[in-house]
Amino acid sequence: MKSGRWLIALMLTLPLALCGCAGTEVSSEERTTYWEKIDTAEAAKTTTAQTAEVTTEETTDDTVTTEETTEETTEVTTEETTGEEAADNGYIVAIDPGHQAPDINMSAKEPNGPGSSVMKAKATGGTQGTTTGIGEYALNMDISLLLRDALKDEGYTVVLTRENNETAISNAQRAEKANDAGADIYLRIHANGSTDSSAHGALALIGSKSNQWVGSLYDSSYALATDVLNSYCNATGMANQGIQTNDTMTGINWAKMPVMILEMGFMTNRTDDLNMADDTYRTKMVSGIVDGINAYFGYDPDASSAEEESTQAQTEADTAEADALASKIRDVISTSSGGGTTSVCAEKIGTAALAVVGGGAMQAASLIKLYIAGAVYENYSLVESQESYAGETTALLTNMITVSDNDAANTLTTRLGSGSSSAGRQVVNSFCAEHGYSDTSMGRMLLEKNPKGDNYTSVTDCAAFLFDIYSGNLTGSQDILAFLKGQQRRSKIPAGVPSGVTVANKTGELSDVENDAAIVFSPGGDYILVVMSQNLSAPAQERSCITKISSAVYGYYNQ
């Protein structure tokens, strides 16, 4: 039905096959179908322990030593959580592996920020390890790929601005990819360099409060940088050189979400350079960044796992509960049915226990009137404009539900089509499709002679509809519920519960069909019960069977 409600199907096949032919209309009742759907600070002062040259990005028009790529941009790579990976935790992280291979010419310039007259090189190759000889562009790519996989394992959706070192994509274009992906944060991975080989440690760069493009993101970017940098340094033992502001970074200035550059270490320092080339150390680097991102979002993967385990345990308990209830229902059907096929759906509202016995599209009979009512309320002005007297629409709805008046149903359907009964049926069908009542369709008018189609629904569609009006999800929910509580046909489900218990129900009958769909407001909790049967050889016996099913379900939910 809706999100958060599980479907536990326990199939029952009774001797007689489903019949697709229409039965004879009895008093004012009709036909049904089936359903299959289941529906989540301004912080401390910036510290600079060492004053070293930052060679991560752009610095001035004439001095550029890092960042990104060109106008021949490639598509964003969005790594969704799939297969055996963790479930989506709801956060999108954009990662920019800074720079690119130096043989890619990115010397052309682009605006330093949206609308800026200051032009900066689109990207550069970055610095290089003075001991290892590793290019910064390659180190950034390696760490970003490891980080992507680690974040996916934590349930994040990850967007990479590039996946290889040859991609020509500029700093502004990378930021725009993060923007277009709807990323929650934008983490730019870089390494540092200096003419002073003793300069070492990690630092973070963000835009300042006065930055005309990202100044409003200062607090959130600072918080992100604080969490990531601190966690990174704690995990790696890298010296923490603090957070610096820099308003010349094109990749920062074009971002529309919290954004930071992590300078992972100095490639011009022997110790930092060797560490960042070591596989074991890289694992620590990635782990620290992930911990920082988790801290920023307040996300605890362990708690999430515990919650998933708890949910799984609850699901298993609900399955067992549904199985036990379905067993009781099957017992009643096997000893009391009027022949033919019987389907049942029972759900205690507020739990995930949804027990289904049988199922599938069946003759709706007058249960189709539930959906006519729903369609009328979504098109109320249109229907009301065709009244022959004030208040007629309400009167027609009342009669259609409480006494199952077929003429009222036909009048309302025709008015849904502005005078065309076939157009009106299509409006009803569109209503059902839009709300996910996938087994329900209106193929004929009530009491129509020699119809070309028929009316169908299912126990699960009816249960979904009743849940929707109970929850106020549909236009006119309160009114429809009031009509159902005023129902005058009470010989089936209502007859199976103690006197004084409120039941809101709608019945449906044909010569070989007996249906009832109800919300029962019981002391042990409100619940939904829908029973549909067709191809009956003994309809009166089936009515008694429905009452017995009602009694069994009431007893189960109120034990």
C-alpha positions as CSV (number, residue, x, y, z in Angstrom):
1,M,0.0,0.0,0.0
2,K,1.9,3.1,1.2
3,S,5.5,3.5,2.1
4,G,6.4,1.8,5.4
5,R,3.7,-0.8,5.1
6,W,4.8,-4.3,4.1
7,L,2.7,-6.8,2.1
8,I,2.7,-10.3,3.4
9,A,0.9,-12.5,0.9
10,L,-0.4,-15.9,1.9
11,M,-2.1,-17.4,-1.2
12,L,-5.1,-19.6,-1.0
13,T,-6.5,-21.4,-4.0
14,L,-10.1,-22.6,-3.6
15,P,-11.7,-25.2,-5.9
16,L,-13.5,-23.0,-8.3
17,A,-11.7,-20.9,-10.8
18,L,-12.0,-17.1,-11.2
19,C,-14.8,-16.2,-13.5
20,G,-14.5,-13.2,-15.8
21,C,-18.1,-13.0,-16.8
22,A,-20.5,-10.6,-15.3
23,G,-23.1,-11.7,-12.8
24,T,-26.7,-10.5,-12.6
25,E,-27.1,-7.2,-10.8
26,V,-28.7,-7.7,-7.4
27,S,-30.5,-4.7,-5.8
28,S,-27.8,-2.1,-6.1
29,E,-24.5,-3.8,-6.0
30,E,-21.5,-4.5,-8.4
31,R,-17.6,-5.8,-9.2
32,T,-13.5,-5.7,-8.1
33,T,-9.6,-5.9,-8.8
34,Y,-6.2,-6.6,-7.2
35,W,-3.3,-4.5,-5.9
36,E,0.5,-4.9,-5.7
37,K,2.3,-1.9,-4.1
38,I,4.3,-1.4,-1.0
39,D,5.2,1.4,-0.4
40,T,12.5,8.2,3.9
41,A,29.3,27.5,13.3
42,E,30.4,30.2,13.1
43,A,33.3,28.3,14.6
44,A,36.6,29.1,16.3
45,K,39.2,31.3,14.6
46,T,41.1,30.0,11.7
47,T,44.5,28.7,12.7
48,T,47.5,28.6,10.6
49,A,50.4,26.8,12.3
50,Q,52.6,27.3,9.4
51,T,52.7,29.8,6.6
52,A,53.2,27.9,3.4
53,E,52.4,28.4,-0.2
54,V,49.1,26.8,-1.2
55,T,49.5,25.4,-4.7
56,T,46.1,23.9,-4.9
57,E,44.2,25.9,-7.3
58,E,44.3,29.3,-8.8
59,T,45.8,32.2,-7.0
60,T,45.9,35.1,-9.4
61,D,45.4,35.7,-13.1
62,D,49.0,35.0,-13.8
63,T,49.8,32.4,-11.1
64,V,47.8,29.2,-11.4
65,T,49.1,25.9,-10.0
66,T,46.1,23.6,-9.7
67,E,42.6,22.5,-10.1
68,E,40.4,21.4,-12.8
69,T,39.4,20.9,-16.5
70,T,37.5,22.2,-19.7
71,E,34.4,23.0,-21.6
72,E,34.3,19.6,-23.2
73,T,32.7,18.4,-20.1
74,T,31.7,14.8,-19.5
75,E,28.6,13.6,-17.7
76,V,28.4,13.6,-13.9
77,T,29.2,10.2,-12.5
78,T,26.6,9.5,-9.9
79,E,27.3,6.4,-7.9
80,E,24.1,5.1,-6.4
81,T,24.0,2.5,-3.7
82,T,23.1,-0.8,-5.4
83,G,23.3,-4.5,-5.0
84,E,24.7,-5.5,-1.7
85,E,25.8,-2.0,-0.7
86,A,24.3,-0.1,2.2
87,A,20.9,1.3,1.8
88,D,20.6,4.9,0.8
89,N,21.1,7.1,3.8
90,G,19.5,10.1,2.0
91,Y,22.7,12.2,1.5
92,I,24.5,13.1,-1.7
93,V,28.2,13.9,-1.6
94,A,30.0,15.4,-4.5
95,I,33.7,14.7,-4.7
96,D,36.1,16.6,-6.9
97,P,39.4,14.9,-7.5
98,G,41.4,18.1,-8.0
99,H,43.4,18.8,-11.2
100,Q,44.0,16.5,-14.1
101,A,46.8,15.1,-16.3
102,P,49.2,17.9,-17.3
103,D,49.1,16.9,-20.9
104,I,45.5,18.1,-21.1
105,N,45.6,21.8,-22.1
106,M,43.4,23.7,-19.7
107,S,45.1,27.1,-20.1
108,A,42.0,28.7,-21.5
109,K,40.3,31.0,-19.0
110,E,36.9,31.2,-17.3
111,P,35.2,33.5,-14.9
112,N,36.4,33.2,-11.3
113,G,32.8,33.3,-10.1
114,P,29.3,33.6,-11.7
115,G,29.4,36.9,-13.7
116,S,32.9,37.7,-12.6
117,S,35.2,39.8,-14.9
118,V,38.2,38.1,-13.3
119,M,39.3,35.3,-15.5
120,K,41.2,32.2,-14.2
121,A,42.8,29.2,-16.0
122,K,40.2,26.4,-16.3
123,A,42.5,23.9,-14.5
124,T,46.1,22.7,-14.0
125,G,48.0,19.6,-13.3
126,G,48.8,20.5,-9.7
127,T,52.0,19.8,-7.7
128,Q,54.1,16.6,-7.6
129,G,55.7,14.4,-5.0
130,T,59.3,15.4,-4.6
131,T,60.2,12.0,-3.2
132,T,57.6,9.6,-4.9
133,G,57.3,11.5,-8.2
134,I,53.5,11.0,-8.0
135,G,51.5,13.7,-9.6
136,E,49.0,15.5,-7.5
137,Y,46.3,14.9,-10.1
138,A,46.9,11.1,-9.8
139,L,47.0,11.1,-6.0
140,N,43.7,13.1,-5.9
141,M,42.1,10.6,-8.3
142,D,43.2,7.6,-6.3
143,I,42.0,8.9,-3.0
144,S,38.7,10.1,-4.5
145,L,37.9,6.6,-5.9
146,L,38.7,5.0,-2.6
147,L,36.6,7.6,-0.8
148,R,33.7,7.1,-3.3
149,D,33.6,3.4,-2.5
150,A,33.9,3.9,1.3
151,L,31.0,6.5,1.2
152,K,28.8,4.1,-0.8
153,D,29.4,1.5,1.9
154,E,28.0,4.0,4.4
155,G,24.9,4.5,2.3
156,Y,25.8,7.8,0.6
157,T,25.0,8.6,-3.0
158,V,28.3,9.8,-4.5
159,V,28.9,12.1,-7.4
160,L,32.4,12.3,-8.9
161,T,33.3,15.2,-11.1
162,R,35.8,13.1,-13.0
163,E,36.8,9.4,-13.0
164,N,40.0,9.5,-15.0
165,N,43.0,11.9,-15.4
166,E,42.3,12.8,-19.0
167,T,38.8,14.2,-18.6
168,A,38.8,17.9,-19.7
169,I,36.6,19.7,-17.3
170,S,37.0,23.1,-15.7
171,N,36.8,24.2,-12.1
172,A,33.5,26.0,-12.8
173,Q,32.1,23.0,-14.7
174,R,33.0,20.7,-11.8
175,A,31.1,22.9,-9.3
176,E,28.1,23.0,-11.7
177,K,28.1,19.3,-11.8
178,A,27.8,19.1,-8.1
179,N,25.1,21.8,-8.2
180,D,23.1,19.9,-10.9
181,A,23.3,16.7,-8.9
182,G,21.7,18.3,-5.9
183,A,24.7,17.5,-3.7
184,D,24.4,18.2,0.0
185,I,28.1,18.9,0.3
186,Y,31.0,19.4,-2.2
187,L,34.4,18.0,-1.1
188,R,37.4,19.0,-3.2
189,I,40.3,16.6,-2.8
190,H,43.8,18.2,-3.2
191,A,47.4,17.9,-1.9
192,N,49.7,20.8,-1.1
193,G,53.1,21.9,-2.1
194,S,55.6,24.5,-0.9
195,T,59.1,25.8,-1.7
196,D,59.8,25.0,2.0
197,S,60.3,21.2,2.3
198,S,59.7,21.4,6.0
199,A,56.1,22.5,5.5
200,H,53.8,19.6,6.4
201,G,50.4,18.7,7.5
202,A,46.8,19.0,6.3
203,L,44.6,22.1,6.1
204,A,41.2,23.1,4.7
205,L,40.2,26.0,2.5
206,I,36.8,27.6,2.3
207,G,35.3,30.9,1.1
208,S,35.2,33.8,3.5
209,K,32.1,35.4,5.0
210,S,32.6,38.4,2.6
211,N,32.8,36.2,-0.5
212,Q,30.2,37.6,-2.9
213,W,29.2,34.2,-4.2
214,V,29.5,31.8,-1.2
215,G,29.6,34.1,1.8
216,S,26.2,32.8,2.9
217,L,27.6,29.3,3.0
218,Y,30.5,30.3,5.3
219,D,29.0,28.8,8.5
220,S,28.0,25.5,7.0
221,S,31.3,25.3,5.0
222,Y,33.3,26.0,8.1
223,A,31.4,23.3,10.0
224,L,32.1,20.9,7.2
225,A,35.8,21.8,7.1
226,T,36.1,21.5,10.9
227,D,34.6,18.0,11.0
228,V,36.5,16.7,8.0
229,L,39.9,18.2,8.8
230,N,39.8,17.2,12.5
231,S,38.7,13.6,11.7
232,Y,41.2,13.3,8.9
233,C,44.1,14.4,11.1
234,N,42.9,12.2,14.0
235,A,42.8,9.2,11.8
236,T,46.2,9.8,10.0
237,G,48.2,11.6,12.6
238,M,48.8,14.3,10.0
239,A,49.5,17.7,11.6
240,N,46.4,19.9,11.6
241,Q,47.2,23.3,10.1
242,G,43.7,24.6,10.5
243,I,41.1,26.3,8.2
244,Q,42.0,29.1,5.9
245,T,39.7,31.3,3.8
246,N,40.4,31.9,0.1
247,D,38.1,33.8,-2.2
248,T,40.1,33.2,-5.4
249,M,39.1,29.6,-5.9
250,T,36.8,29.2,-8.9
251,G,35.7,25.7,-7.9
252,I,34.5,27.1,-4.6
253,N,33.0,30.3,-5.9
254,W,30.7,28.4,-8.3
255,A,29.3,26.0,-5.7
256,K,25.8,26.3,-4.3
257,M,26.2,24.1,-1.3
258,P,28.7,23.8,1.7
259,V,32.1,23.5,0.0
260,M,35.7,22.9,1.1
261,I,39.1,22.0,-0.2
262,L,41.0,19.4,1.8
263,E,44.7,19.8,1.4
264,M,45.6,16.2,2.5
265,G,49.3,16.9,3.0
266,F,52.4,18.4,1.5
267,M,53.8,16.5,-1.5
268,T,56.9,18.6,-1.1
269,N,57.6,17.1,2.4
270,R,59.3,13.7,2.3
271,T,57.3,12.2,5.2
272,D,53.9,13.5,4.0
273,D,54.7,12.4,0.4
274,L,55.7,8.9,1.4
275,N,52.7,8.5,3.7
276,M,50.2,9.5,1.1
277,A,51.7,7.0,-1.3
278,D,51.3,4.1,1.1
279,D,48.2,1.9,0.7
280,T,47.8,1.3,4.4
281,Y,48.1,5.1,5.1
282,R,45.6,5.8,2.4
283,T,43.1,3.6,4.1
284,K,43.5,5.8,7.2
285,M,43.1,9.0,5.1
286,V,39.8,7.8,3.5
287,S,38.5,6.5,6.9
288,G,39.2,9.9,8.5
289,I,37.4,11.8,5.7
290,V,34.4,9.5,5.9
291,D,34.3,9.9,9.7
292,G,34.3,13.7,9.2
293,I,31.5,13.6,6.7
294,N,29.4,11.4,9.1
295,A,30.1,13.8,11.9
296,Y,28.9,16.8,9.8
297,F,25.6,15.1,8.9
298,G,25.2,13.7,12.4
299,Y,25.0,10.3,10.8
300,D,25.9,7.2,12.8
301,P,26.2,4.1,10.5
302,D,26.3,1.8,13.5
303,A,23.0,3.3,14.7
304,S,21.6,3.0,11.2
305,S,22.6,-0.6,11.1
306,A,21.0,-1.2,14.5
307,E,17.8,0.5,13.2
308,E,17.9,-1.7,10.1
309,E,18.3,-4.8,12.3
310,S,15.4,-3.6,14.4
311,T,13.3,-3.0,11.4
312,Q,14.1,-6.4,10.1
313,A,13.2,-8.0,13.4
314,Q,9.9,-6.1,13.4
315,T,9.2,-7.2,9.8
316,E,9.8,-10.8,10.8
317,A,7.5,-10.4,13.8
318,D,4.8,-8.8,11.5
319,T,5.2,-11.6,9.1
320,A,4.6,-14.2,11.8
321,E,1.6,-12.2,13.0
322,A,0.2,-12.0,9.5
323,D,0.8,-15.7,9.0
324,A,-1.0,-16.6,12.2
325,L,-4.0,-14.4,11.3
326,A,-4.1,-15.7,7.7
327,S,-4.2,-19.2,9.1
328,K,-7.3,-18.4,11.1
329,I,-8.9,-16.8,8.1
330,R,-8.1,-19.8,5.9
331,D,-9.7,-22.1,8.5
332,V,-12.9,-20.1,8.5
333,I,-13.0,-20.1,4.6
334,S,-12.3,-23.8,4.4
335,T,-15.3,-24.7,6.6
336,S,-17.8,-21.9,5.9
337,S,-17.4,-20.5,2.4
338,G,-20.2,-20.4,-0.1
339,G,-18.0,-22.0,-2.8
340,G,-16.2,-20.0,-5.5
341,T,-13.2,-17.9,-4.6
342,T,-12.7,-15.8,-1.5
343,S,-9.9,-13.2,-0.9
344,V,-9.2,-11.4,2.3
345,C,-7.0,-8.5,3.3
346,A,-6.6,-7.5,7.0
347,E,-4.4,-4.9,8.5
348,K,-4.1,-3.4,11.9
349,I,-3.5,0.3,11.3
350,G,-0.3,1.5,12.8
351,T,1.6,-1.7,12.4
352,A,3.2,-3.4,9.4
353,A,1.0,-6.5,9.7
354,L,-0.9,-6.9,6.4
355,A,-2.3,-10.3,6.0
356,V,-3.6,-11.3,2.5
357,V,-5.3,-14.6,1.8
358,G,-6.0,-15.1,-1.9
359,G,-5.9,-11.9,-3.8
360,G,-6.1,-10.7,-7.4
361,A,-8.5,-8.7,-9.5
362,M,-12.1,-9.7,-8.8
363,Q,-15.6,-8.4,-9.5
364,A,-16.1,-5.1,-7.7
365,A,-19.8,-5.0,-7.6
366,S,-20.7,-1.8,-5.6
367,L,-17.2,-1.5,-4.2
368,I,-16.5,0.5,-7.3
369,K,-18.5,3.3,-5.7
370,L,-15.6,3.9,-3.3
371,Y,-13.5,5.1,-6.2
372,I,-16.3,7.0,-7.8
373,A,-16.6,9.0,-4.5
374,G,-12.8,9.6,-4.5
375,A,-12.9,10.9,-8.1
376,V,-15.9,13.1,-7.4
377,Y,-14.1,14.9,-4.5
378,E,-11.1,15.5,-6.7
379,N,-13.4,17.0,-9.3
380,Y,-16.0,18.5,-7.0
381,S,-16.4,21.9,-8.7
382,L,-17.1,20.2,-12.1
383,V,-19.7,17.9,-10.6
384,E,-21.3,20.5,-8.4
385,S,-21.7,22.9,-11.4
386,Q,-24.1,20.4,-13.0
387,E,-26.4,20.2,-10.0
388,S,-30.2,20.5,-10.5
389,Y,-30.5,21.9,-7.0
390,A,-28.1,23.1,-4.3
391,G,-26.6,20.3,-2.3
392,E,-27.5,17.6,-4.9
393,T,-23.9,16.3,-5.1
394,T,-23.8,15.7,-1.4
395,A,-27.1,13.9,-1.5
396,L,-26.0,11.7,-4.4
397,L,-22.8,10.8,-2.6
398,T,-24.7,10.0,0.6
399,N,-27.2,7.7,-1.2
400,M,-24.4,6.1,-3.3
401,I,-22.5,5.0,-0.2
402,T,-25.0,4.5,2.5
403,V,-27.7,2.7,0.6
404,S,-25.6,1.8,-2.5
405,D,-27.9,3.7,-4.9
406,N,-26.9,2.7,-8.5
407,D,-28.7,5.7,-10.1
408,A,-26.7,8.1,-7.8
409,A,-23.5,6.3,-8.9
410,N,-24.4,6.6,-12.6
411,T,-25.4,10.3,-12.3
412,L,-22.1,11.2,-10.5
413,T,-20.0,9.2,-13.0
414,T,-21.8,10.9,-16.0
415,R,-21.2,14.3,-14.4
416,L,-17.5,13.5,-14.0
417,G,-17.5,13.2,-17.8
418,S,-19.5,16.4,-18.2
419,G,-22.4,14.5,-19.5
420,S,-20.5,11.5,-21.0
421,S,-20.7,8.3,-19.1
422,S,-17.7,6.8,-20.9
423,A,-15.6,10.0,-20.2
424,G,-16.8,9.8,-16.6
425,R,-15.5,6.2,-16.3
426,Q,-12.2,7.3,-17.6
427,V,-12.0,10.0,-14.9
428,V,-12.6,7.3,-12.3
429,N,-9.9,5.1,-13.9
430,S,-7.4,8.0,-14.0
431,F,-8.1,8.6,-10.3
432,C,-7.3,5.0,-9.5
433,A,-4.1,5.1,-11.6
434,E,-2.9,8.3,-10.0
435,H,-3.3,6.9,-6.5
436,G,-1.8,3.5,-7.2
437,Y,-5.0,1.4,-7.1
438,S,-3.6,-0.7,-9.9
439,D,-6.1,-3.5,-9.9
440,T,-9.1,-1.2,-10.1
441,S,-11.0,-0.2,-13.2
442,M,-14.5,0.9,-14.2
443,G,-15.5,-0.7,-17.4
444,R,-19.3,-0.2,-17.3
445,M,-22.1,1.8,-15.6
446,L,-24.1,0.3,-12.8
447,L,-26.9,-2.0,-14.0
448,E,-25.8,-1.4,-17.6
449,K,-27.4,-4.0,-20.0
450,N,-25.1,-5.8,-22.4
451,P,-22.0,-4.1,-21.1
452,K,-18.7,-4.3,-23.1
453,G,-16.6,-4.2,-20.0
454,D,-16.9,-4.7,-16.2
455,N,-15.8,-3.2,-12.9
456,Y,-12.9,-4.7,-11.0
457,T,-10.9,-4.1,-7.8
458,S,-9.0,-6.2,-5.3
459,V,-8.9,-6.6,-1.6
460,T,-5.6,-4.8,-1.4
461,D,-6.7,-1.9,-3.6
462,C,-9.8,-1.5,-1.3
463,A,-7.5,-1.7,1.8
464,A,-5.3,0.9,0.3
465,F,-8.2,3.2,-0.4
466,L,-9.6,2.8,3.1
467,F,-6.1,3.5,4.6
468,D,-5.9,6.6,2.5
469,I,-9.2,8.0,3.7
470,Y,-8.4,7.0,7.3
471,S,-5.1,8.8,7.0
472,G,-6.6,11.9,5.3
473,N,-4.6,11.3,2.1
474,L,-7.4,11.9,-0.3
475,T,-9.5,14.9,-1.0
476,G,-12.8,14.5,0.8
477,S,-11.4,11.8,3.2
478,Q,-13.5,13.0,6.1
479,D,-16.7,13.2,4.2
480,I,-16.2,9.7,2.6
481,L,-15.4,8.2,6.1
482,A,-18.6,9.8,7.5
483,F,-20.7,8.3,4.7
484,L,-19.1,4.9,5.4
485,K,-19.9,5.2,9.1
486,G,-23.5,5.9,8.0
487,Q,-23.7,2.7,6.0
488,Q,-27.1,0.9,6.3
489,R,-26.0,-2.4,5.0
490,R,-24.5,-4.1,8.1
491,S,-25.0,-7.8,7.6
492,K,-21.5,-8.9,6.8
493,I,-18.3,-7.4,8.5
494,P,-20.3,-5.2,11.0
495,A,-22.3,-8.3,12.1
496,G,-19.1,-10.0,13.2
497,V,-18.0,-7.4,15.8
498,P,-19.6,-6.7,19.2
499,S,-22.4,-4.2,19.4
500,G,-21.3,-0.7,20.0
501,V,-18.1,-1.0,17.9
502,T,-18.0,1.6,15.1
503,V,-17.6,0.2,11.6
504,A,-17.3,2.3,8.4
505,N,-18.0,-0.1,5.5
506,K,-19.1,-0.5,1.9
507,T,-20.7,-3.7,0.6
508,G,-21.1,-5.0,-2.9
509,E,-23.2,-7.8,-4.3
510,L,-24.0,-9.6,-7.5
511,S,-25.9,-12.8,-7.9
512,D,-22.7,-14.8,-7.3
513,V,-20.6,-12.1,-5.6
514,E,-20.4,-11.0,-1.9
515,N,-18.0,-8.2,-0.9
516,D,-17.5,-6.0,2.1
517,A,-14.7,-3.4,2.8
518,A,-14.5,-1.9,6.3
519,I,-12.6,0.1,8.8
520,V,-13.2,-1.2,12.3
521,F,-12.6,1.1,15.2
522,S,-12.0,-1.5,17.9
523,P,-10.8,-1.2,21.5
524,G,-7.6,-3.2,20.5
525,G,-6.8,-0.8,17.7
526,D,-8.3,0.3,14.5
527,Y,-8.0,-2.1,11.6
528,I,-9.0,-2.6,8.0
529,L,-10.8,-5.7,6.7
530,V,-11.7,-6.4,3.1
531,V,-13.4,-9.6,2.0
532,M,-14.3,-10.3,-1.6
533,S,-15.8,-13.5,-3.1
534,Q,-17.1,-14.5,-6.5
535,N,-18.4,-17.4,-8.5
536,L,-20.4,-18.4,-5.5
537,S,-22.8,-21.4,-5.4
538,A,-24.3,-20.4,-2.1
539,P,-24.2,-16.5,-1.6
540,A,-26.2,-16.7,1.7
541,Q,-23.6,-19.1,3.1
542,E,-20.8,-16.8,2.0
543,R,-22.4,-13.8,3.8
544,S,-22.3,-15.9,6.9
545,C,-18.6,-16.8,6.1
546,I,-17.7,-13.1,5.9
547,T,-19.3,-12.5,9.3
548,K,-17.3,-15.4,10.7
549,I,-14.1,-14.0,9.2
550,S,-14.9,-10.6,10.7
551,S,-15.4,-12.2,14.1
552,A,-12.1,-14.1,13.8
553,V,-10.2,-11.0,12.9
554,Y,-11.8,-8.9,15.6
555,G,-10.9,-11.6,18.1
556,Y,-7.3,-11.7,16.9
557,Y,-6.8,-8.0,17.1
558,N,-8.5,-7.7,20.5
559,Q,-7.1,-10.7,22.3
